[in-house]
Amino acid sequence: MYSNFKEQAIEYVKQAVQEDNAGNYPKAFPLYMNALEYFKTHLKYEKNPKIREAITQKFTEYLRRAEEIRAVLDEGGGGGGSGPAANGGGAAVAARPKTKPKDGEGGGGGGDGEENSKLRAGLNSAIVREKPNVKWNDVAGLESAKQALQEAVILPVKFPQFFTGKRRPWRAFLLYGPPGTGKSYLAKAVATEADSTFFSVSSSDLVSKWMGESEKLVSNLFEMARESAPSIIFIDEIDSLSGQRGEGNESEASRRIKTEILVQMQGVGHNDDKVLVLAATNTPYSLDQAIRRRFDKRIYIPLPDMKARQHMFKVHLGDTPNNLTDSDFETLARKTEGFSGSDIAVCVKDVLFEPVRKTQDAMFFVNTHDDLWVPCGPKQRGAVQTTMQDLAAKGLAAKISPPPIIRADFDKVLARQRPTVSKSDLEVHERFTKEFGEEENEDVVSVFESRMSRLHTTNSWRFLGVDSIPQYNNFPTNKQSDVIIGVIDSGVWPESQSYNDNGLGPVPTKFQGECVSGHNFTQFNCNRKIIGARYYSKGFEAVNGPLENTNQTFFRSARDTDGHGTHTSSTIAGSKVLNASLFGLGSGTARGGVPSARLSIYKACWFEDCDDADILAAFSDAIHDGVDVISLSLGPIPPQPIYFQEAISIGSFHAFQKGIVVCASAGNSFLPGTASNVAPWIVTVGASTTDREFPSYVLLGNLKQLKGFGVNTTPDQGKQYGIVSGSVAAASGIPSRNASFCKKNTLDSNSIKGRIVVCTLETLTDDRNEKAVAIKEGGGAGMILIDPLAKYVLFQPVIQSVLIGTAEAKELQAYMSTEKNPTARIFLTVTHVGTKPAPAMAVFSSKGPNVITPDIIKPDITAPGVNILAAWSPLATEKTAGKSIDYNVISGTSMSCPHVAAMAALLISVHPDWSPAAIKSAIMTTATVTDNTQNFITNDDSTNATPFDYGSGHINPASSTDPGLIYDFDTNNLVDLLCSYGASVAQLKNLTGTPVYCKNPPTPSYNFNYPSIGVANLAGNLSVYRTVTYVGEGPTVYYSRLEAIAGVKASVFPDVLEFSKSGEKKSYRIDFVGYKSSNGSFEFGSLTWRNEVHRVRSPIAVNVVSIF
């Protein structure tokens, strides 16, 4: 078959040499180029080395000749006259006429000129040659495509000085995508914005039945565009004109027209800087490869997004009388996901006839004050029983007016209309985009490396005093029922009693989500409590391979096999369940913070890892679905990436823009500067204790009792066992230090048999149960593990075991060193309520300062995160000593975050009109910094905690619903804050999704209106400004009180704020003067505004870097 390529090449060479010898170089050049293309294709298949060598020699000869002709043509050479020697002969090329020859003059003789004139006349009648009046704003969305086209056309025309040297404008754009997405409309907008002549031509206009005429039509089209420059040639359905080349079965006419297009787009002998070629296709794979390569930019125009669809409905409806609100348009946009622009146009066109249909069918009309007859119901005042025909018969046809369009008209039409673009169509375009194109997708706000985040692993509500909150007990529960919390986590176990929907009303109408079926999960697993469930794994599998290759238990659905997601979501909004416990521990009524609220589940985590791509997809759906709060008990592994390159920061910013409160855990890395999820628009949550413990006591042989922790619910033998240290029970060849860690195959079974083994940790992340298993397999009777995290890890061992802290370990070691045969007994675990002091900071809770925006104190708040009882997945047995349980007790900032998410939901039910920033402010400024002994909250080592441990303090739900004053901020303020840290325009656009620009100079970061006050670099003195909004009732006066800051003199002006009505705003200033360097560390204080009822407290953190 490949011999056809050689024969075609020889035929083109014959024609090229003929034109070359005749001096007709503009025609000779493309013929040589075609011959070279066929020779090159033939060489791919030719196996005979001698033939390959001969063809290569000819190829080189013809290529050199083509380059000589092209050089002369580029210099203005045409046909006839002096030029390069052709094949060693004396034929010449004359200078190409600088102006188009008149009929009968030059240009190959009068015949050609007359023929060209006829062709041009035909083209003029076929094409649309205009300057359209379509503006950028008329095209909904497509911002990336607009920006690229602006670079191609508008900037070169308006700012030609930008395009000098090697910087040249783009010359050819291919717009591809599903039909009806506005490609033609976009092309017209380009012409208008660039003030260019617009040549709109379809492929059929350039095809002629006469041999050779199609190529001339193409040539004349480009020549006409050059004469009218700046101009735009728009070729619609270019695939029908430039389909892929066949292997010998393609017609000569088709091949010739494609060749001519290639030549014209290459611009041989012409200056085409002011001519842009725009082409559109719905089938990009059909394009000839050479043609495709001629397009500098290939841009995918997808189906319109929600914002664009909303705009389209308004544009197509125009000034037609209607009663639709912005909310109605938003609902219509949501309902038409998957619709193209033309689908929406057809929908609106159908709707426009609905009032006419109503008028035709109406049996009653009313005469309005404008003397118009409008259809009405039989009971409407003034209704007259008549028909449209009867009124027309009475000469009132011109007085009949159809009713305005209403939402129900759209609902009726949409019930019978379906999108015309199929899923398979979209997959084809997405595949082409990956291979050859550039995606125009406004859901893509930035491109960054996909990282993995990790999960941050009801007595707490009693401890927080939720039952005593008047708003909680007296506020109508249907208000809470309208609040929807989205939980991005490891899924849910829907059969848990914590998700029963007893007493709940219908699903809120605002919810736009769905219950996605999957492995062992159907839509019937959702109810009026779990109203939505989705799952995401593409990101995880792209990094780790298929889930099936992990050799772990999983369900490809929203069903939870880890337990983490079930625990967090039930903590937020679990229904009340009587007699819930862990093997009898913590027995009582389990319930979430807002048991009447609804849950929408987004499973983005698999085996404790959560990929950025899956997290962003979950955010996108949660925002679309209409949730009020998003809770994430997960975060990036420290150090925290910058906000522009991290999924949770980006996703939560878009949620904030939509009025959604986002709460996220600070992490469990316990070291300074390791707090994650520190973006200012996120409520970042640390972890603290409650007054409930689960101690398991150890009785030593000397009758001393040690307090330890562990889940020991199996009755012991009532006797003392011998104790042995793992370090002295080492297996043969194992160093004593290694044996002290009690890992598999490190202990001598004869030494530990029937004894309690004392072990230590190699690292804080050691698997504690692995040690218990090793001891059990060796015949040991129990384990005592020396663990700094003892009271924070409710350990569920396979044998009697207990974790003891450092102080208890010293007593144990002293006893064992003085007793020849030491013994001990481990007692059953008990529940102890009323522990003091509480709360105290959990040792594992990640701490500030904020490493990204250091003037913003993080975490924001702390909440109960130690030994929290909540629902569990019965399949998550790896963390429960192999036992299948329905409720579990675990610790972590993962457990504290849901408490704050529930608190935010409670505030939204009380104050539905408050912004996310106002909700955050109420949570922070009402927090407490004292424990149940009325002393300051402490750390695990009994030192006073600081704002870098607990942020503004421990949550106080009882006060948060009535904070008195709030600190509010919006997206513009956040942009200004990021500008102060040097964010570029590109970074801001990636984050916000729209072009934004920084003020010059930006507002200093320490003046961002945050509820806490941070100054990371105090050099001498500066002033910090804040604005508060009064949200109380009636006139009031607030007085300030400053807590002293070491090394800093601070004063407030004014120190009294008077308010006359709710909603009033007042600003104040704090002047800081540093008189002693902080030596690189922060000093802390606070500012509190008080009236007769309220206490509005803001922590202060200052780092004095220099003094004057």
Sequence and secondary structure as in RCSB ss.txt:
>XXXX:A:sequence
MYSNFKEQAIEYVKQAVQEDNAGNYPKAFPLYMNALEYFKTHLKYEKNPKIREAITQKFTEYLRRAEEIRAVLDE
GGGGGGSGPAANGGGAAVAARPKTKPKDGEGGGGGGDGEENSKLRAGLNSAIVREKPNVKWNDVAGLESAKQALQ
EAVILPVKFPQFFTGKRRPWRAFLLYGPPGTGKSYLAKAVATEADSTFFSVSSSDLVSKWMGESEKLVSNLFEMA
RESAPSIIFIDEIDSLSGQRGEGNESEASRRIKTEILVQMQGVGHNDDKVLVLAATNTPYSLDQAIRRRFDKRIY
IPLPDMKARQHMFKVHLGDTPNNLTDSDFETLARKTEGFSGSDIAVCVKDVLFEPVRKTQDAMFFVNTHDDLWVP
CGPKQRGAVQTTMQDLAAKGLAAKISPPPIIRADFDKVLARQRPTVSKSDLEVHERFTKEFGEEENEDVVSVFES
RMSRLHTTNSWRFLGVDSIPQYNNFPTNKQSDVIIGVIDSGVWPESQSYNDNGLGPVPTKFQGECVSGHNFTQFN
CNRKIIGARYYSKGFEAVNGPLENTNQTFFRSARDTDGHGTHTSSTIAGSKVLNASLFGLGSGTARGGVPSARLS
IYKACWFEDCDDADILAAFSDAIHDGVDVISLSLGPIPPQPIYFQEAISIGSFHAFQKGIVVCASAGNSFLPGTA
SNVAPWIVTVGASTTDREFPSYVLLGNLKQLKGFGVNTTPDQGKQYGIVSGSVAAASGIPSRNASFCKKNTLDSN
SIKGRIVVCTLETLTDDRNEKAVAIKEGGGAGMILIDPLAKYVLFQPVIQSVLIGTAEAKELQAYMSTEKNPTAR
IFLTVTHVGTKPAPAMAVFSSKGPNVITPDIIKPDITAPGVNILAAWSPLATEKTAGKSIDYNVISGTSMSCPHV
AAMAALLISVHPDWSPAAIKSAIMTTATVTDNTQNFITNDDSTNATPFDYGSGHINPASSTDPGLIYDFDTNNLV
DLLCSYGASVAQLKNLTGTPVYCKNPPTPSYNFNYPSIGVANLAGNLSVYRTVTYVGEGPTVYYSRLEAIAGVKA
SVFPDVLEFSKSGEKKSYRIDFVGYKSSNGSFEFGSLTWRNEVHRVRSPIAVNVVSIF
>XXXX:A:secstr
 THHHHHHHHHHHHHHHHHHHTT HHHHHHHHHHHHHHHHHHHHH   HHHHHHHHHHHHHHHHHHHHHHHHHHT
TB SBSS   STTS   B B  SS   TTSSTT HHHHHHHHHHHHHHHHHSEEE     GGGS S HHHHHHHI
IIIIHHHH GGGS TT     EEEEE STTSSHHHHHHHHHHHHT EEEEEEGGGG  SSTTHHHHHHHHHHHHH
HHT SEEEEEETGGGTSB   SS S HHHHHHHHHHHHHHHTTTS  TTEEEEEEES GGGB HHHHHH SEEEE
  S  HHHHHHHHHHHHTTS B   HHHHHHHHHHTTT  HHHHHHHHHHHHTHHHHHHHH SEEEE TTS EEE
  TTSTT EE  HHHHHHTT GGGB    B HHHHHHHHTT   SS HHHHHHHHHHHHHH EE  TT       
 EEEE   HHHHHTTGGG HHHHHS HHHHHT EEEEEES B TTSGGG  TT  S  TT    B  BTTB GGG
  SSEEEEEE  HHHHHHH  GGGG S   SSSB SSSHHHHHHHHHH   EEEEEETTEEEEEE  SSTTSEEE
EEE EETTEEEHHHHHHHHHHHHHHT SEEEE EEE SS   GGG HHHHHHHHHHHTT EEEEE  S  STT  
    TTSEEEEEE  SEE EEEEEETTS EEEEE    S   SS EEEEEGGGSB TT  HHHHTTT TT B HH
HHTTEEEEEE SSTT  HHHHHHHHHHTT  EEEEE TTGGG     SSSEEEE HHHHHHHHHHHHH SS EEE
E     EE  SS S B TTS     SSSTTS S  EEEE SSEEEE  TT  TTTTT   SEEEE SHHHHHHHH
HHHHHHHHHH TT  HHHHHHHHHHT B B TTSSB B TTSSB  HHHHTT B  HHHHTS SEE    HHHHH
HHHHHTT  HHHHHHHHSS     SS   GGGS  SSEEEEEEESEEEEEEEEEE SSS EEEEEEEE BTTEEE
EEESSEEEESSTT EEEEEEEEEE S  TTS EEEEEEEE SS EEEEEEEEEEEE  
